Amino acid sequence: MTVEFEDGYAAERLFNQGFSYTYDDIIFLPHYIDFPTDAVSLSTNLSRNIPLSIPCVSSPMDTVTESYMAAAMAALGGIGIIHSNMPPSHQAHMVRSVKSRRVPILSNPVFKSPDSRIVDHFDDDSLPCVLVTESGTAKSKLLGYVFKSDWMSLSDKDAKLVDYMRAADSTISVPWSYDLAQIDAYLKKEERDFVLLEEGGEVLDVITKQEVERVKGYPKIGKGSVGSDGKWMVGAAIGTRESDKERVEHLVKAGANAVVLDSSQGNSIYQIEMINYIKRTYPQLDVIGGNVVTMNQAQNLIKAGADGLRVGMGSGSICTTQEVCAVGRGQATAVYKVSSIAAQSGVPVVADGGISNSGHIVKALTLGASTVMMGGFLAGSTEAPGTYLYKVRTGAAQVEGGIHGLDSYEKKAF
């Protein structure tokens, strides 16, 4: 006679009791393992037509995702959604920048003409050099470059660049199509600390030896998230105003693979009309609607033509929808309920918000999400926008060799 044990609740029973659960309100019971770790596949879909190797998406926040983060996410097999707190042309430029990469390094090189003078560019410690071209732009002949050390050693900081720049030679640049391994090998062969990536005579990036060494330490660098055009995939956020139709046009021309309707309450006539417009005008572009937390909300956006749904209301670290508007839902319940209805239509769900540790990612995926969107989880990383602030703590510490002041630094996003 087989004895059946009831160790816990099945998900259907737990989430149909009328309660609203957060990630921290639930825990999963362990089961039996009969497979090796290398048999585990993390491949998934962001939306109907966008496959990913890992279920990770960076949030469209101005402190989280711009070109650098989006490139890094694509390189690892995820995807980044570039925020919309900028003019449409600027956002489109960031999309193009990601699409033109082959390595997840983005330095935004500074160009100057020979008659120019350097003022404060070297205040940024990440800038290895200033590039000198005939016209002072990327789209002209490269003449030379100036290291920070070259400028710092000048007695006359107001001197023209042509008077002290180092002349460019054939070993300073490589084709933009070089991958990380090729760039690494070239730097070692030529014994250089940096190299330029060029395409058609235009300098796209400055790649330093230090950056290559850092990126080589990534846990997984392979082909990454590559679209049908052979380029990295990237998404971008938009709103639901009439002016956002122009933004979508810019993003489509730049090659964006998906747009995310960025709203705390996605179940609105404005979002439904925008989804209808995009699917009618740009049928090849995937649209992710949201945010939603109920099955009815999800069904409305699915009927409108959404290719994916973003789930979460008031669950993010800086989201105040629940406090300000008194609406929302515990994220665990929201993900389970929306995923249940979305799965019937083959629409992937993005669990957005509430991720403060890796266990929350596991819970979101187990409850039905296809991907997890992370904001605060990634903010402050090297790839996120922002700058490092160095702070000197008051006081001193007794260490071997005498009394020493304590220095610390942290990254802040502005």
Summary of the structure (lengths in Angstrom):
residues: 414
radius of gyration: 24.7
end to end distance: 65.7
largest distance: 93.0
contacts: 1300
relative contact order: 0.14
helix: 30%
strand: 24%
